[in-house]
Structure formats: C-alpha cells, structure tokens
C-alpha cells in the first residue's frame, strides 16, 4: 500500500527544511552516497556518531549555527550551537573518564527531552560508552531490571525521577556506581552527584 505524501507550504519558513521532496530523495537514496558524506574519525579510525553530528560541524563553518533548539514547557527557548554542544559533550566525556568508565561500559539515561539528555548521550558516545535510554514512564521495577541486566555503572537522571523511581531500589543495583542528577542545584541527595558541577 502506498501512502500519500503531505505537501506543506514552506515558502514562509525562516529556515527552509532540509528535505523538500521526500519521494525523490527516497527513490534516489543509496547507502554508499550517505557513507560518502561522513567524515570518519581523524586518522581513518572508524565512525563515531558524536563526531559526525557535532564535532565536525563545531570545527567548521557551522560552529556558530544552532545544533539544538529546545522549547521548554513554560515557553523558554534555549539555542545550543554546534560549538557549545561540542564543548558540553566533550566535558561529559571527560567526566566519564574521571569516573573510571571504560569504553564499552553502559551509561543509562533516564530523562525527558531536555538539553542534558543530548549532552549525556552524545558525550557518552564520544567516550565510546554504550548508551542505554530508559523511558521516563517506566516504574521502579522495569528500571531496576534494565539497569541490572545492562550492568549499568552510570545513571544520568533528574532529582524528581531519581526520588520517584530509583532511590527506593538503589540498594538493589550493585553495579550502579554513579548517579548524576541534572538538577541537583549544588545539593545532591546522598549517593548522587551534581551533573552541572561535574561539567563546570
């Protein structure tokens, strides 16, 4: 079955969309063409999604361009440039290094779609860790199971989600060494760390 493609008037948009003709792009897509658009890591040492999505743009003419525009529920807007995202994700990769997290170890993220989510995910990928997202609607038991099965060493979350879903099961998570709270405000609960202070 073929579904019709919706056409929208894009002439009044301040920034034109990246994809204006889906059907043509789909029909002409080739994986080899996509691969040719990737930089690869310096020295030809493979691919890293954090490098492809952030670092190569931060090092070039797009450094000051907006990489992420975050719209909060209360109407605030935060624009994060490629340069800023590069700096934040690199700091988080260094945080993981200081915490003793090795390449291939798991970093779990239990957050909504807020800027620290992207910093944690891309920074962990930059560090060559495995990122395991947890759905914020999960209750404590599904969270416990996933952290246990995944042998998670690091969890990045908010104070509210930590208190509602993790604090009560904390003693059952023997492999979980570090819990980083994005909104600890300088006063993290016992056994947790302040994400913002670590990045400073």
RAZISUL-V644301 format. One record per pair of residues at least 4 apart in sequence whose C-alpha atoms are under 6 Angstrom apart, sorted by the first residue. I is the first residue (numbers start at 1). J is the second residue. If there is no record, write none. Layout:
i: [I,I]
j: [J,J]
This chain:
i: [22,25,40,40,41,41,41,49,50,50,50,51,51,52,54,54,55,57,57,58,58,58,63,63,64,65,66,66,67,67,67,68,68,69,69,70,70,71,71,72,82,85,86,89,89,90,91,92,93,93,93,96,97,103,103,104,104,105,105,106,106,106,106,107,107,108,108,108,108,108,109,109,109,109,110,110,110,111,116,118,119,120,124,125,140,144,145,146,147,147,151,152,153,153,153,154,154,154,155,156,156,157,158,158,158,158,159,161,162,162,163,166,179,180,180,180,180,181,181,182,184,184,188,188,188]
j: [26,29,46,47,45,46,47,53,54,122,126,55,56,56,82,86,86,62,63,63,82,83,82,83,81,81,80,81,80,81,82,79,80,78,79,77,78,76,77,76,86,89,90,119,123,123,199,123,123,124,127,101,101,128,129,129,130,129,130,129,130,131,152,131,154,131,132,133,154,155,133,134,155,156,134,136,157,157,120,122,123,124,129,129,165,148,149,150,151,152,175,176,175,176,177,176,178,179,179,179,180,181,162,181,182,183,181,165,166,167,167,170,192,192,193,194,195,194,195,195,188,194,192,193,194]
